[in-house]
């Protein structure tokens, strides 16, 4: 039971790391952060597979783990799209030279 709890905690921690790194990689347009983002999601997927195959959880809980892993993949990009629409539109597209600077400026002004 302790191993299962640690694996579930690791799943949540790597999901948080994925979300944080996704936002940072989009904000700073960094290849290194993007690689770290997808690496953390791969670790999340490996943990989800390990939880499903190695733990004594019942099928409903295992289905919840799989659904959560799938949801963690979708939530950060959806949130990013919503925030870019909310805060400015087309000039916030990836590759736009002023995107990162203006996004950081808006975040600091509102905080």
N, CA, C and O atoms as a printed pandas DataFrame, in Angstrom:
     atom_number atom_name residue_name chain_id  residue_number  x_coord  y_coord  z_coord
0              1         N          UNK        A               1    0.819   -1.196    0.000
1              2        CA          UNK        A               1    0.000    0.000    0.000
2              3         C          UNK        A               1    0.864    1.261    0.000
3              4         O          UNK        A               1    0.513    2.252   -0.640
4              5         N          UNK        A               2    1.979    1.228    0.706
5              6        CA          UNK        A               2    2.868    2.389    0.752
6              7         C          UNK        A               2    3.468    2.658   -0.633
7              8         O          UNK        A               2    3.576    3.808   -1.058
8              9         N          UNK        A               3    3.855    1.589   -1.328
9             10        CA          UNK        A               3    4.425    1.759   -2.669
10            11         C          UNK        A               3    3.388    2.357   -3.615
11            12         O          UNK        A               3    3.711    3.236   -4.414
12            13         N          UNK        A               4    2.155    1.889   -3.528
13            14        CA          UNK        A               4    1.081    2.431   -4.370
14            15         C          UNK        A               4    0.863    3.908   -4.065
15            16         O          UNK        A               4    0.707    4.717   -4.979
16            17         N          UNK        A               5    0.851    4.259   -2.788
17            18        CA          UNK        A               5    0.668    5.662   -2.408
18            19         C          UNK        A               5    1.816    6.532   -2.914
19            20         O          UNK        A               5    1.588    7.653   -3.369
20            21         N          UNK        A               6    3.040    6.030   -2.840
21            22        CA          UNK        A               6    4.183    6.789   -3.354
22            23         C          UNK        A               6    4.105    6.953   -4.866
23            24         O          UNK        A               6    4.441    8.010   -5.399
24            25         N          UNK        A               7    3.661    5.905   -5.553
25            26        CA          UNK        A               7    3.520    6.003   -7.002
26            27         C          UNK        A               7    2.437    7.009   -7.387
27            28         O          UNK        A               7    2.603    7.768   -8.342
28            29         N          UNK        A               8    1.339    7.013   -6.652
29            30        CA          UNK        A               8    0.269    7.979   -6.932
30            31         C          UNK        A               8    0.734    9.404   -6.631
31            32         O          UNK        A               8    0.401   10.335   -7.365
32            33         N          UNK        A               9    1.498    9.574   -5.561
33            34        CA          UNK        A               9    2.068   10.886   -5.257
34            35         C          UNK        A               9    3.030   11.338   -6.344
35            36         O          UNK        A               9    3.048   12.511   -6.718
36            37         N          UNK        A              10    3.832   10.402   -6.852
37            38        CA          UNK        A              10    4.735   10.714   -7.955
38            39         C          UNK        A              10    3.985   11.106   -9.211
39            40         O          UNK        A              10    4.423   11.980   -9.959
40            41         N          UNK        A              11    2.843   10.454   -9.442
41            42        CA          UNK        A              11    2.011   10.788  -10.595
42            43         C          UNK        A              11    1.533   12.237  -10.508
43            44         O          UNK        A              11    1.594   12.978  -11.489
44            45         N          UNK        A              12    1.067   12.624   -9.353
45            46        CA          UNK        A              12    0.580   14.002   -9.172
46            47         C          UNK        A              12    1.735   15.002   -9.264
47            48         O          UNK        A              12    1.579   16.079   -9.840
48            49         N          UNK        A              13    2.885   14.649   -8.700
49            50        CA          UNK        A              13    4.041   15.555   -8.754
50            51         C          UNK        A              13    4.531   15.743  -10.181
51            52         O          UNK        A              13    4.841   16.864  -10.587
52            53         N          UNK        A              14    4.604   14.659  -10.947
53            54        CA          UNK        A              14    5.054   14.806  -12.335
54            55         C          UNK        A              14    4.011   15.531  -13.187
55            56         O          UNK        A              14    4.363   16.220  -14.144
56            57         N          UNK        A              15    2.741   15.380  -12.844
57            58        CA          UNK        A              15    1.705   16.145  -13.560
58            59         C          UNK        A              15    1.882   17.636  -13.285
59            60         O          UNK        A              15    1.753   18.456  -14.194
60            61         N          UNK        A              16    2.173   17.983  -12.047
61            62        CA          UNK        A              16    2.435   19.385  -11.719
62            63         C          UNK        A              16    3.670   19.917  -12.415
63            64         O          UNK        A              16    3.686   21.054  -12.886
64            65         N          UNK        A              17    4.711   19.089  -12.481
65            66        CA          UNK        A              17    5.940   19.490  -13.179
66            67         C          UNK        A              17    5.662   19.696  -14.661
67            68         O          UNK        A              17    6.159   20.649  -15.261
68            69         N          UNK        A              18    4.869   18.805  -15.256
69            70        CA          UNK        A              18    4.522   18.941  -16.668
70            71         C          UNK        A              18    3.776   20.261  -16.911
71            72         O          UNK        A              18    4.112   20.996  -17.840
72            73         N          UNK        A              19    2.786   20.561  -16.098
73            74        CA          UNK        A              19    2.030   21.799  -16.275
74            75         C          UNK        A              19    2.895   23.034  -16.108
75            76         O          UNK        A              19    2.793   23.981  -16.889
76            77         N          UNK        A              20    3.739   23.028  -15.100
77            78        CA          UNK        A              20    4.631   24.160  -14.850
78            79         C          UNK        A              20    5.630   24.333  -15.988
79            80         O          UNK        A              20    5.847   25.447  -16.464
80            81         N          UNK        A              21    6.236   23.233  -16.424
81            82        CA          UNK        A              21    7.211   23.312  -17.502
82            83         C          UNK        A              21    6.557   23.657  -18.836
83            84         O          UNK        A              21    7.170   24.326  -19.668
84            85         N          UNK        A              22    5.320   23.207  -19.050
85            86        CA          UNK        A              22    4.607   23.568  -20.280
86            87         C          UNK        A              22    4.412   25.086  -20.344
87            88         O          UNK        A              22    4.703   25.717  -21.360
88            89         N          UNK        A              23    3.920   25.653  -19.257
89            90        CA          UNK        A              23    3.714   27.098  -19.227
90            91         C          UNK        A              23    5.010   27.876  -19.376
91            92         O          UNK        A              23    5.058   28.873  -20.097
92            93         N          UNK        A              24    6.056   27.429  -18.703
93            94        CA          UNK        A              24    7.349   28.108  -18.797
94            95         C          UNK        A              24    7.931   27.994  -20.197
95            96         O          UNK        A              24    8.516   28.950  -20.707
96            97         N          UNK        A              25    7.775   26.821  -20.828
97            98        CA          UNK        A              25    8.326   26.659  -22.174
98            99         C          UNK        A              25    7.585   27.512  -23.189
99           100         O          UNK        A              25    8.194   28.003  -24.139
100          101         N          UNK        A              26    6.298   27.696  -23.011
101          102        CA          UNK        A              26    5.539   28.566  -23.923
102          103         C          UNK        A              26    5.842   30.034  -23.655
103          104         O          UNK        A              26    5.939   30.828  -24.591
104          105         N          UNK        A              27    5.991   30.398  -22.401
105          106        CA          UNK        A              27    6.247   31.788  -22.047
106          107         C          UNK        A              27    7.619   32.246  -22.529
107          108         O          UNK        A              27    7.763   33.354  -23.045
108          109         N          UNK        A              28    8.626   31.388  -22.361
109          110        CA          UNK        A              28    9.994   31.771  -22.714
110          111         C          UNK        A              28   10.437   31.222  -24.064
111          112         O          UNK        A              28   11.542   31.526  -24.513
112          113         N          UNK        A              29    9.613   30.429  -24.715
113          114        CA          UNK        A              29    9.900   29.843  -26.020
114          115         C          UNK        A              29   11.267   29.152  -26.009
115          116         O          UNK        A              29   12.125   29.420  -26.850
116          117         N          UNK        A              30   11.443   28.255  -25.031
117          118        CA          UNK        A              30   12.715   27.590  -24.810
118          119         C          UNK        A              30   12.641   26.113  -25.199
119          120         O          UNK        A              30   11.732   25.393  -24.786
120          121         N          UNK        A              31   13.607   25.681  -25.994
121          122        CA          UNK        A              31   13.671   24.281  -26.403
122          123         C          UNK        A              31   13.993   23.389  -25.211
123          124         O          UNK        A              31   13.430   22.302  -25.082
124          125         N          UNK        A              32   14.883   23.833  -24.348
125          126        CA          UNK        A              32   15.264   23.032  -23.174
126          127         C          UNK        A              32   14.060   22.827  -22.262
127          128         O          UNK        A              32   13.835   21.719  -21.774
128          129         N          UNK        A              33   13.290   23.878  -22.031
129          130        CA          UNK        A              33   12.091   23.734  -21.203
130          131         C          UNK        A              33   11.060   22.841  -21.875
131          132         O          UNK        A              33   10.362   22.084  -21.200
132          133         N          UNK        A              34   10.958   22.920  -23.202
133          134        CA          UNK        A              34   10.022   22.060  -23.927
134          135         C          UNK        A              34   10.418   20.590  -23.797
135          136         O          UNK        A              34    9.560   19.726  -23.610
136          137         N          UNK        A              35   11.719   20.307  -23.896
137          138        CA          UNK        A              35   12.198   18.936  -23.725
138          139         C          UNK        A              35   11.926   18.455  -22.302
139          140         O          UNK        A              35   11.491   17.321  -22.102
140          141         N          UNK        A              36   12.179   19.310  -21.317
141          142        CA          UNK        A              36   11.902   18.950  -19.923
142          143         C          UNK        A              36   10.413   18.714  -19.704
143          144         O          UNK        A              36   10.022   17.819  -18.954
144          145         N          UNK        A              37    9.595   19.515  -20.358
145          146        CA          UNK        A              37    8.141   19.371  -20.263
146          147         C          UNK        A              37    7.712   17.992  -20.748
147          148         O          UNK        A              37    6.997   17.279  -20.044
148          149         N          UNK        A              38    8.143   17.618  -21.941
149          150        CA          UNK        A              38    7.722   16.333  -22.503
150          151         C          UNK        A              38    8.373   15.156  -21.790
151          152         O          UNK        A              38    7.796   14.070  -21.737
152          153         N          UNK        A              39    9.569   15.361  -21.241
153          154        CA          UNK        A              39   10.192   14.306  -20.434
154          155         C          UNK        A              39    9.373   14.050  -19.180
155          156         O          UNK        A              39    9.165   12.900  -18.793
156          157         N          UNK        A              40    8.910   15.116  -18.546
157          158        CA          UNK        A              40    8.090   14.932  -17.347
158          159         C          UNK        A              40    6.773   14.234  -17.686
159          160         O          UNK        A              40    6.263   13.444  -16.891
160          161         N          UNK        A              41    6.220   14.527  -18.875
161          162        CA          UNK        A              41    4.995   13.825  -19.241
162          163         C          UNK        A              41    5.268   12.359  -19.552
163          164         O          UNK        A              41    4.431   11.504  -19.260
164          165         N          UNK        A              42    6.415   12.053  -20.136
165          166        CA          UNK        A              42    6.770   10.648  -20.365
166          167         C          UNK        A              42    6.925    9.898  -19.045
167          168         O          UNK        A              42    6.518    8.742  -18.932
168          169         N          UNK        A              43    7.512   10.555  -18.050
169          170        CA          UNK        A              43    7.620    9.937  -16.721
170          171         C          UNK        A              43    6.226    9.731  -16.141
171          172         O          UNK        A              43    5.957    8.697  -15.529
172          173         N          UNK        A              44    5.343   10.702  -16.327
173          174        CA          UNK        A              44    3.962   10.568  -15.875
174          175         C          UNK        A              44    3.297    9.364  -16.540
175          176         O          UNK        A              44    2.619    8.585  -15.871
176          177         N          UNK        A              45    3.484    9.207  -17.834
177          178        CA          UNK        A              45    2.915    8.067  -18.545
178          179         C          UNK        A              45    3.478    6.745  -18.056
179          180         O          UNK        A              45    2.746    5.766  -17.910
180          181         N          UNK        A              46    4.785    6.718  -17.802
181          182        CA          UNK        A              46    5.405    5.496  -17.285
182          183         C          UNK        A              46    4.867    5.157  -15.898
183          184         O          UNK        A              46    4.615    3.991  -15.592
184          185         N          UNK        A              47    4.694    6.171  -15.069
185          186        CA          UNK        A              47    4.117    5.934  -13.744
186          187         C          UNK        A              47    2.682    5.442  -13.849
187          188         O          UNK        A              47    2.283    4.542  -13.110
188          189         N          UNK        A              48    1.909    6.013  -14.746
189          190        CA          UNK        A              48    0.523    5.566  -14.926
190          191         C          UNK        A              48    0.494    4.107  -15.373
191          192         O          UNK        A              48   -0.315    3.322  -14.879
192          193         N          UNK        A              49    1.369    3.744  -16.301
193          194        CA          UNK        A              49    1.431    2.340  -16.746
194          195         C          UNK        A              49    1.843    1.418  -15.605
195          196         O          UNK        A              49    1.299    0.325  -15.448
196          197         N          UNK        A              50    2.806    1.870  -14.815
197          198        CA          UNK        A              50    3.252    1.059  -13.680
198          199         C          UNK        A              50    2.139    0.901  -12.650
199          200         O          UNK        A              50    1.955   -0.182  -12.095
200          201         N          UNK        A              51    1.405    1.965  -12.394
201          202        CA          UNK        A              51    0.305    1.893  -11.432
202          203         C          UNK        A              51   -0.760    0.921  -11.919
203          204         O          UNK        A              51   -1.271    0.111  -11.145
204          205         N          UNK        A              52   -1.090    1.002  -13.196
205          206        CA          UNK        A              52   -2.120    0.125  -13.749
206          207         C          UNK        A              52   -1.671   -1.332  -13.725
207          208         O          UNK        A              52   -2.466   -2.218  -13.412
208          209         N          UNK        A              53   -0.419   -1.586  -14.050
209          210        CA          UNK        A              53    0.024   -2.974  -14.178
210          211         C          UNK        A              53    0.561   -3.591  -12.892
211          212         O          UNK        A              53    0.514   -4.813  -12.747
212          213         N          UNK        A              54    1.062   -2.805  -11.966
213          214        CA          UNK        A              54    1.754   -3.377  -10.809
214          215         C          UNK        A              54    1.034   -3.246   -9.469
215          216         O          UNK        A              54    1.413   -3.916   -8.509
216          217         N          UNK        A              55    0.027   -2.419   -9.380
217          218        CA          UNK        A              55   -0.598   -2.182   -8.080
218          219         C          UNK        A              55   -1.873   -3.010   -7.918
219          220         O          UNK        A              55   -2.480   -3.432   -8.902
220          221         N          UNK        A              56   -2.267   -3.234   -6.671
221          222        CA          UNK        A              56   -3.482   -4.013   -6.421
222          223         C          UNK        A              56   -4.773   -3.187   -6.439
223          224         O          UNK        A              56   -5.788   -3.621   -5.892
224          225         N          UNK        A              57   -4.747   -2.028   -7.049
225          226        CA          UNK        A              57   -5.947   -1.196   -7.099
226          227         C          UNK        A              57   -7.025   -1.893   -7.918
227          228         O          UNK        A              57   -6.726   -2.696   -8.802
228          229         N          UNK        A              58   -8.269   -1.580   -7.618
229          230        CA          UNK        A              58   -9.379   -2.136   -8.406
230          231         C          UNK        A              58   -9.472   -1.424   -9.743
231          232         O          UNK        A              58   -8.890   -0.357   -9.938
232          233         N          UNK        A              59  -10.219   -2.035  -10.668
233          234        CA          UNK        A              59  -10.285   -1.529  -12.038
234          235         C          UNK        A              59  -10.805   -0.094  -12.130
235          236         O          UNK        A              59  -10.342    0.673  -12.975
236          237         N          UNK        A              60  -11.735    0.269  -11.296
237          238        CA          UNK        A              60  -12.251    1.639  -11.333
238          239         C          UNK        A              60  -11.173    2.662  -11.014
239          240         O          UNK        A              60  -11.105    3.712  -11.653
240          241         N          UNK        A              61  -10.328    2.365  -10.031
241          242        CA          UNK        A              61   -9.240    3.271   -9.668
242          243         C          UNK        A              61   -8.187    3.316  -10.762
243          244         O          UNK        A              61   -7.615    4.369  -11.043
244          245         N          UNK        A              62   -7.934    2.167  -11.378
245          246        CA          UNK        A              62   -6.968    2.140  -12.475
246          247         C          UNK        A              62   -7.481    2.945  -13.669
247          248         O          UNK        A              62   -6.708    3.623  -14.346
248          249         N          UNK        A              63   -8.781    2.867  -13.919
249          250        CA          UNK        A              63   -9.371    3.669  -14.997
250          251         C          UNK        A              63   -9.254    5.156  -14.675
251          252         O          UNK        A              63   -9.025    5.971  -15.568
252          253         N          UNK        A              64   -9.410    5.503  -13.410
253          254        CA          UNK        A              64   -9.260    6.900  -13.003
254          255         C          UNK        A              64   -7.823    7.379  -13.219
255          256         O          UNK        A              64   -7.612    8.522  -13.623
256          257         N          UNK        A              65   -6.850    6.533  -12.960
257          258        CA          UNK        A              65   -5.447    6.890  -13.179
258          259         C          UNK        A              65   -5.199    7.141  -14.666
259          260         O          UNK        A              65   -4.544    8.118  -15.031
260          261         N          UNK        A              66   -5.715    6.270  -15.514
261          262        CA          UNK        A              66   -5.536    6.430  -16.968
262          263         C          UNK        A              66   -6.234    7.701  -17.447
263          264         O          UNK        A              66   -5.666    8.460  -18.232
264          265         N          UNK        A              67   -7.455    7.939  -16.984
265          266        CA          UNK        A              67   -8.189    9.147  -17.380
266          267         C          UNK        A              67   -7.473   10.404  -16.897
267          268         O          UNK        A              67   -7.433   11.410  -17.604
268          269         N          UNK        A              68   -6.915   10.345  -15.706
269          270        CA          UNK        A              68   -6.178   11.500  -15.176
270          271         C          UNK        A              68   -4.935   11.776  -16.003
271          272         O          UNK        A              68   -4.632   12.931  -16.304
272          273         N          UNK        A              69   -4.212   10.726  -16.373
273          274        CA          UNK        A              69   -3.009   10.914  -17.196
274          275         C          UNK        A              69   -3.370   11.538  -18.544
275          276         O          UNK        A              69   -2.643   12.393  -19.050
276          277         N          UNK        A              70   -4.488   11.110  -19.122
277          278        CA          UNK        A              70   -4.940   11.698  -20.387
278          279         C          UNK        A              70   -5.362   13.157  -20.194
279          280         O          UNK        A              70   -5.064   14.006  -21.034
280          281         N          UNK        A              71   -6.046   13.445  -19.101
281          282        CA          UNK        A              71   -6.487   14.822  -18.829
282          283         C          UNK        A              71   -5.295   15.743  -18.586
283          284         O          UNK        A              71   -5.301   16.900  -19.006
284          285         N          UNK        A              72   -4.264   15.220  -17.899
285          286        CA          UNK        A              72   -3.077   16.041  -17.655
286          287         C          UNK        A              72   -2.406   16.449  -18.956
287          288         O          UNK        A              72   -1.781   17.508  -19.012
288          289         N          UNK        A              73   -2.515   15.646  -19.998
289          290        CA          UNK        A              73   -1.929   15.993  -21.288
290          291         C          UNK        A              73   -2.680   17.150  -21.937
291          292         O          UNK        A              73   -2.073   17.974  -22.621
292          293         N          UNK        A              74   -3.971   17.220  -21.733
293          294        CA          UNK        A              74   -4.829   18.180  -22.429
294          295         C          UNK        A              74   -4.959   19.518  -21.701
295          296         O          UNK        A              74   -5.072   20.560  -22.345
296          297         N          UNK        A              75   -4.943   19.499  -20.392
297          298        CA          UNK        A              75   -5.270   20.705  -19.616
298          299         C          UNK        A              75   -4.293   21.869  -19.835
299          300         O          UNK        A              75   -4.770   22.975  -20.092
300          301         N          UNK        A              76   -2.969   21.708  -19.755
301          302        CA          UNK        A              76   -2.090   22.868  -19.955
302          303         C          UNK        A              76   -2.229   23.541  -21.325
303          304         O          UNK        A              76   -2.284   24.770  -21.373
304          305         N          UNK        A              77   -2.289   22.795  -22.452
305          306        CA          UNK        A              77   -2.488   23.503  -23.732
306          307         C          UNK        A              77   -3.826   24.237  -23.812
307          308         O          UNK        A              77   -3.897   25.334  -24.365
308          309         N          UNK        A              78   -4.886   23.639  -23.265
309          310        CA          UNK        A              78   -6.183   24.322  -23.267
310          311         C          UNK        A              78   -6.120   25.601  -22.442
311          312         O          UNK        A              78   -6.650   26.637  -22.845
312          313         N          UNK        A              79   -5.477   25.523  -21.298
313          314        CA          UNK        A              79   -5.347   26.700  -20.438
314          315         C          UNK        A              79   -4.523   27.776  -21.127
315          316         O          UNK        A              79   -4.861   28.957  -21.054
316          317         N          UNK        A              80   -3.440   27.378  -21.798
317          318        CA          UNK        A              80   -2.601   28.353  -22.508
318          319         C          UNK        A              80   -3.393   29.052  -23.610
319          320         O          UNK        A              80   -3.319   30.272  -23.754
320          321         N          UNK        A              81   -4.154   28.275  -24.387
321          322        CA          UNK        A              81   -4.967   28.882  -25.448
322          323         C          UNK        A              81   -5.979   29.867  -24.869
323          324         O          UNK        A              81   -6.173   30.952  -25.416
324          325         N          UNK        A              82   -6.618   29.496  -23.772
325          326        CA          UNK        A              82   -7.590   30.391  -23.149
326          327         C          UNK        A              82   -6.911   31.680  -22.690
327          328         O          UNK        A              82   -7.438   32.770  -22.916
328          329         N          UNK        A              83   -5.765   31.567  -22.058
329          330        CA          UNK        A              83   -5.074   32.756  -21.556
330          331         C          UNK        A              83   -4.579   33.652  -22.681
331          332         O          UNK        A              83   -4.621   34.876  -22.550
332          333         N          UNK        A              84   -4.106   33.068  -23.793
333          334        CA          UNK        A              84   -3.664   33.917  -24.897
334          335         C          UNK        A              84   -4.838   34.630  -25.547
335          336         O          UNK        A              84   -4.709   35.780  -25.967
336          337         N          UNK        A              85   -5.984   33.960  -25.633
337          338        CA          UNK        A              85   -7.174   34.649  -26.161
338          339         C          UNK        A              85   -7.628   35.742  -25.203
339          340         O          UNK        A              85   -8.017   36.828  -25.633
340          341         N          UNK        A              86   -7.579   35.457  -23.922
341          342        CA          UNK        A              86   -8.024   36.413  -22.918
342          343         C          UNK        A              86   -7.137   37.657  -22.882
343          344         O          UNK        A              86   -7.622   38.766  -22.657
344          345         N          UNK        A              87   -5.828   37.464  -23.104
345          346        CA          UNK        A              87   -4.883   38.559  -22.912
346          347         C          UNK        A              87   -4.309   39.153  -24.183
347          348         O          UNK        A              87   -3.339   39.908  -24.113
348          349         N          UNK        A              88   -4.874   38.839  -25.349
349          350        CA          UNK        A              88   -4.321   39.587  -26.442
350          351         C          UNK        A              88   -4.512   39.124  -27.853
351          352         O          UNK        A              88   -4.489   39.966  -28.751
352          353         N          UNK        A              89   -4.695   37.891  -28.116
353          354        CA          UNK        A              89   -4.982   37.501  -29.485
354          355         C          UNK        A              89   -3.819   37.007  -30.295
355          356         O          UNK        A              89   -2.950   36.286  -29.805
356          357         N          UNK        A              90   -3.818   37.421  -31.585
357          358        CA          UNK        A              90   -2.951   36.832  -32.595
358          359         C          UNK        A              90   -1.476   37.094  -32.374
359          360         O          UNK        A              90   -0.659   36.237  -32.712
360          361         N          UNK        A              91   -1.098   38.224  -31.829
361          362        CA          UNK        A              91    0.318   38.528  -31.653
362          363         C          UNK        A              91    0.972   37.653  -30.593
363          364         O          UNK        A              91    2.189   37.715  -30.412
364          365         N          UNK        A              92    0.199   36.848  -29.897
365          366        CA          UNK        A              92    0.751   35.939  -28.904
366          367         C          UNK        A              92    1.040   34.565  -29.486
367          368         O          UNK        A              92    1.309   33.624  -28.740
368          369         N          UNK        A              93    0.991   34.437  -30.797
369          370        CA          UNK        A              93    1.246   33.138  -31.429
370          371         C          UNK        A              93    2.702   32.738  -31.231
371          372         O          UNK        A              93    3.579   33.600  -31.175
372          373         N          UNK        A              94    2.969   31.428  -31.123
373          374        CA          UNK        A              94    4.362   30.983  -30.983
374          375         C          UNK        A              94    5.192   31.474  -32.161
375          376         O          UNK        A              94    4.728   31.472  -33.301
376          377         N          UNK        A              95    6.405   31.887  -31.881
377          378        CA          UNK        A              95    7.280   32.370  -32.936
378          379         C          UNK        A              95    7.224   33.877  -33.127
379          380         O          UNK        A              95    8.101   34.448  -33.775
380          381         N          UNK        A              96    6.219   34.525  -32.580
381          382        CA          UNK        A              96    6.141   35.977  -32.688
382          383         C          UNK        A              96    7.212   36.568  -31.782
383          384         O          UNK        A              96    7.277   36.206  -30.608
384          385         N          UNK        A              97    8.059   37.471  -32.290
385          386        CA          UNK        A              97    9.214   37.926  -31.524
386          387         C          UNK        A              97    8.886   38.648  -30.224
387          388         O          UNK        A              97    9.674   38.593  -29.280
388          389         N          UNK        A              98    7.757   39.315  -30.153
389          390        CA          UNK        A              98    7.446   40.071  -28.948
390          391         C          UNK        A              98    6.527   39.316  -27.993
391          392         O          UNK        A              98    6.158   39.839  -26.941
392          393         N          UNK        A              99    6.161   38.106  -28.349
393          394        CA          UNK        A              99    5.179   37.360  -27.557
394          395         C          UNK        A              99    5.628   37.169  -26.109
395          396         O          UNK        A              99    4.885   37.491  -25.182
396          397         N          UNK        A             100    6.825   36.655  -25.914
397          398        CA          UNK        A             100    7.272   36.339  -24.562
398          399         C          UNK        A             100    7.404   37.610  -23.721
399          400         O          UNK        A             100    7.000   37.627  -22.559
400          401         N          UNK        A             101    7.968   38.675  -24.303
401          402        CA          UNK        A             101    8.141   39.914  -23.552
402          403         C          UNK        A             101    6.800   40.496  -23.123
403          404         O          UNK        A             101    6.633   40.892  -21.970
404          405         N          UNK        A             102    5.842   40.550  -24.050
405          406        CA          UNK        A             102    4.547   41.132  -23.709
406          407         C          UNK        A             102    3.794   40.261  -22.719
407          408         O          UNK        A             102    3.097   40.785  -21.850
408          409         N          UNK        A             103    3.917   38.949  -22.828
409          410        CA          UNK        A             103    3.233   38.065  -21.885
410          411         C          UNK        A             103    3.802   38.253  -20.489
411          412         O          UNK        A             103    3.047   38.316  -19.519
412          413         N          UNK        A             104    5.129   38.344  -20.371
413          414        CA          UNK        A             104    5.735   38.568  -19.054
414          415         C          UNK        A             104    5.318   39.924  -18.508
415          416         O          UNK        A             104    5.014   40.045  -17.321
416          417         N          UNK        A             105    5.298   40.960  -19.370
417          418        CA          UNK        A             105    4.932   42.296  -18.928
418          419         C          UNK        A             105    3.500   42.308  -18.399
419          420         O          UNK        A             105    3.227   42.907  -17.359
420          421         N          UNK        A             106    2.582   41.646  -19.113
421          422        CA          UNK        A             106    1.191   41.599  -18.660
422          423         C          UNK        A             106    1.073   40.869  -17.330
423          424         O          UNK        A             106    0.313   41.284  -16.455
424          425         N          UNK        A             107    1.818   39.794  -17.178
425          426        CA          UNK        A             107    1.736   39.043  -15.927
426          427         C          UNK        A             107    2.224   39.879  -14.757
427          428         O          UNK        A             107    1.637   39.850  -13.675
428          429         N          UNK        A             108    3.318   40.636  -14.981
429          430        CA          UNK        A             108    3.850   41.432  -13.892
430          431         C          UNK        A             108    2.974   42.626  -13.562
431          432         O          UNK        A             108    2.875   43.013  -12.398
432          433         N          UNK        A             109    2.333   43.219  -14.572
433          434        CA          UNK        A             109    1.458   44.356  -14.318
434          435         C          UNK        A             109    0.258   43.969  -13.506
435          436         O          UNK        A             109   -0.165   44.726  -12.632
436          437         N          UNK        A             110   -0.318   42.780  -13.774
437          438        CA          UNK        A             110   -1.534   42.381  -13.105
438          439         C          UNK        A             110   -1.272   41.825  -11.704
439          440         O          UNK        A             110   -2.180   41.794  -10.873
440          441         N          UNK        A             111   -0.062   41.393  -11.439
441          442        CA          UNK        A             111    0.239   40.775  -10.130
442          443         C          UNK        A             111    0.373   41.779   -9.045
443          444         O          UNK        A             111    0.624   41.417   -7.896
